[in-house]
Every structure is written in structure tokens, then in C-alpha cells.
Amino acid sequence: MYLKKFIILKIVQLILIFKKQLRDLGATVELADIGMQTLPDGSSIPLPPLVFGVLGNDPNKKTVLIYGHLDVQPANIVIICLRIY
């Protein structure tokens, strides 16, 4: 359980860095708590918060949504190549 909590702590640290970087660019930023996750062994861990940021508010400009994960493993290049071919 210690490792799970350590990983969540590191992810939250990354989220706070990302939040600061967005604010430094002039964005308004909110973190949204999305609750807990129950693991197969029955234990529960807190899910990392979602980051919502808005940079600018000109209604005449297009909207862009950027969606990403901070807590995923790098892709295995062999699997990617096998799926392509």
C-alpha cells in the first residue's frame, strides 16, 4: 500500500507543477477532486485531481481541448509497430 500512496503523491506533485506552469502562462486553473478508486484487493486509493485550465476568453477565437495523462507508462514501440503493420 505504501508504494500506491507514494505513486499518487508523485502524480499530485506533477499536477501541482503543471497547474503552476499554466498559471504562469496566464491561464485560470482549477483542480477537480474525482474521488476514490477501489482496487481489486479491496483497498481504496484517492484518484489524482483533474486539471482544468482556460487560457484566454475571446469568443471570436476557436476553442482547443488538450487531453492527456500524467500517470501512464511509455508506449512499447514493438507493440505500436505490430499494430501499424
Rosetta blueprint (number, residue, H / E / L):
1 M L
2 Y H
3 L H
4 K H
5 K H
6 F H
7 I H
8 I H
9 L H
10 K H
11 I H
12 V H
13 Q H
14 L H
15 I H
16 L H
17 I H
18 F H
19 K H
20 K H
21 Q H
22 L H
23 R H
24 D H
25 L L
26 G L
27 A L
28 T E
29 V E
30 E E
31 L E
32 A E
33 D L
34 I L
35 G L
36 M E
37 Q E
38 T E
39 L L
40 P L
41 D L
42 G L
43 S L
44 S E
45 I E
46 P E
47 L L
48 P L
49 P L
50 L E
51 V E
52 F E
53 G E
54 V E
55 L L
56 G L
57 N L
58 D L
59 P L
60 N L
61 K L
62 K L
63 T L
64 V L
65 L L
66 I L
67 Y L
68 G L
69 H L
70 L L
71 D L
72 V L
73 Q L
74 P L
75 A L
76 N L
77 I H
78 V H
79 I H
80 I H
81 C H
82 L H
83 R H
84 I H
85 Y L
